[in-house]
Amino acid sequence: MDRDLRWLTDDVNTTMSAPLTVADRCDRCGAQAYVRVVLGAGELLFCAHHAREHAPKFADVATHVQDETDRLHAEHGAGAGAAR
């Protein structure tokens, strides 16, 4: 795995924040948020796609990352959202 993306899977503690709900929306596109990035000045919410896209930018500045992307497979199956 790319070293810049390691925070997305290795250093995640989901017990520090309340679970994300269907009401939590991605700050980039409005889709359901599965990742919360906590920064010194606040937090950002992202769908799985935008969390992966912007991970290199957050890797060094995030104080906490709550990654619930594993719920995608449980809720929607392994191929959810893939082009057919």
C-alpha positions, -999 to 999 in steps of 0.1 A, spaced: 0 0 0 12 35 -8 29 50 23 8 82 21 -24 61 23 -13 40 53 -32 63 77 -64 52 60 -61 16 72 -33 14 99 -38 42 123 -75 44 126 -94 44 159 -131 44 154 -139 45 191 -130 82 195 -160 96 175 -196 87 172 -204 63 143 -211 80 110 -248 79 99 -267 82 67 -271 119 75 -233 125 74 -225 136 39 -192 139 19 -179 175 19 -169 171 -17 -199 154 -34 -227 150 -9 -226 111 -10 -229 92 23 -197 98 43 -177 68 55 -146 87 66 -142 115 91 -108 134 90 -102 154 122 -78 183 118 -66 209 143 -92 234 130 -122 211 126 -132 180 107 -140 169 71 -163 141 60 -157 121 29 -172 93 9 -148 64 4 -138 76 -31 -129 111 -20 -111 99 11 -88 78 -11 -84 106 -36 -74 131 -9 -55 108 15 -21 121 6 -31 156 15 -44 145 49 -17 120 59 5 145 76 -21 169 90 -49 147 103 -50 143 141 -75 114 138 -91 94 110 -123 75 115 -126 50 86 -159 31 83 -154 21 47 -156 -16 57 -194 -10 61 -196 -5 23 -191 -42 18 -214 -52 46 -242 -29 35 -239 -29 -3 -218 -60 -13 -183 -62 -27 -192 -48 -62 -214 -19 -50 -212 11 -73 -189 -6 -98 -195 0 -135 -212 -30 -150 
